[in-house]
Amino acid sequence: MEEIMGIILTIIGINVVYVSLYTLRMIFVIKGQRVLAALLSMGEIFVYMTGLGLVLKNLDNPWNLAAYCIGFGLGVYIGSRIEEYIALGYVTVQVTVDCVEIELPSKLRECGYGVTSWLADGKDGHRLMMQVLAKRSNERKLIEILDKFCPKAFVISFEPKNFKGGFWIKRMPKSF
């Protein structure tokens, strides 16, 4: 029984590692980190082949297949949590505030964010529109700052794919 449990736990562990590496590799490819993705893929395929071989050698026990499925699901979850933690790349946050607070863009710039602002007309009057560029790792902090100064702000965030021009270009790695 101990040997069976050992195999089951090994299969789960191998699949968690494999799928987490797979998830990270895909993120690196999407973010343009091709060399890192290629290096990661070598480890990924080694782990995959090891796990698959173990499962195929032990197909007589349905728990091994269940362990493979459980490990796959956990790997997806853990890989996505790791990606969220390392938060590669940048985010553009579009902010619409109902108070035409001229100081808000300056306050955000003082915090290190790139801000472009303009006045816009909304259904109920003038609005201040801002486009804010930030590292993804700083997005939550930016949202907290916005909540502090304008709790009713309408905020949309998205990830830009390419950059050209502007003062932020000097701060970005060559892969962007």
N, C-alpha and C positions, 0 to 999 in steps of 0.2 A: 504493500500500500504506500509505503514511504517513497518508493521509486516512482510510482505512478504520480504522486503529488509533486515530486521533484520535476518530472517531465512537464506536467501541466503548468507549474509555476515558471519553468524555463521558457516554455512556449509563449506564455503571456508576456513575460519580460522581454523576450526577443522581439515580439511583435510590437510592443509599446515603443521600443527603441527604433525599430525599422520604420514604423509609420510616423513617428515624430521626426526622424531624419528626412523622410519623404516630404512631409509637410514643409519643413524648413527649406529643403532643396527647391521646392516649387516657389516658395516666397522669394528666395534668392534669385531665381530665374526671372520672376516677374519684376523684381527690383533692379535687374540689370547686373547682378553680382555673378556673372557667368563662371568665373574661375572658382570662386568659393562653392558654387553649386556643383561644379564638376568634381571637385575634391570630396565634397560631402556625399556625392552619389556613389563613389567607390566604397565608402564605409557602409552606405545604405544597402548596396546590393550584396555585400558580404554578409551582413546581418540577415537580410531577406533569405538568401540561399541557405544559410545555416538553419533558420527557423523552419523554412519550407521542408528541408531535408528531414528535420526532426519529426515534423508532422507526418510526412509521407511514410517514414519508417514505422510509425506507430498509429496507422489508420484503424487498427483493430479496436481502439478505444474511442468512442464518440466524445468523451470528455476532452480529448486532445484537440478535436476540431472545434469544440465549444471554446476551449482556451484560446485557440487561434483567433476566433471571432471576438472574444472579449478583449484580447490584447490589441486587435486592430482598432476597436472602438476607443479604448483608452488611449491608444497612440494618437488618434485624430484629436482627441480632447487635449492631451498633454502638448502635442505639437502646436496646436492653436494657442494654448496658454503661453508657451515659450515665445511664439512669434509676437504675441501681445506684449509680453514683458520686454523683449528687445526693441520693439516698435521702430523698425527700420523705416527710413524715408521721411517724407514731409506731408503736411496736411494743409489744405487751404480752407479757411473758415470764413464763410460769408455771414456777416452780422447785420441785422436790421434792428435799429432801436427807435422807439417812438419819441424819445427826447433828443432834440438836436444838441447833444452834449459835445461841444467842440473839443473839450479837454480829453475825452476818452481815447481818441487816436494817439494823442501825445503820451498818455499814461501807458498805453500798450507798447508804444515804441520804447519808453523808458524801461519796460520789462524785457526788452530784447526782441520783440516781434516786429516783423515787417508789415506795415499797415498802409493801405491805400484807402482813402475815404472820399465820399462825395455825398451831396444832398440829393434826395430823391423824393418824389411825390407818391404818397400812399393813398389808400381809400379815405383815411381819416386825417390827412394832412401831411406835413413834411416829415421825412424820416432821414436818419443818418445811416448811410450804407458804408460798410467797411469790408474790405477783403484783407484777411490776415493770413500771413504765411508763417508756419511754425514747424518745428520738428514734431513728428508723431509722438515722441516721448514727452513732449510738453503740452499736448492737446488738453489733457485734463486740467492742468494748471491754468491754461488759457480760459477754459470754460468756467473755472472757479473765479477767476478775475472778472470775467464778464458778468457772472451771477452777482458778484459783490457790487459792481457799479451799475448794472442795468439788469435786474432780475427778470424783466419781461422781454428781454431781447429775443428775437427770432434768429436762431443759429442753424446753419447748415454747414456740414463739413464734408470734404471730399479729398481724394488723393490726386494731386497733379502727376502727370506722367513725364512731361518734359519741361525743361526750363531753358530760357534764353534771355539774356540781359538782366538788368536790375542789380542792386547791390548785394543780394543774397548769393548770386552766382559765385562770388569769391569764397564764400563759406562752404560750398558744397563739394563733395568728392567728385572726381572726374567721371564716375560712372553715370552721373545725372546729366 
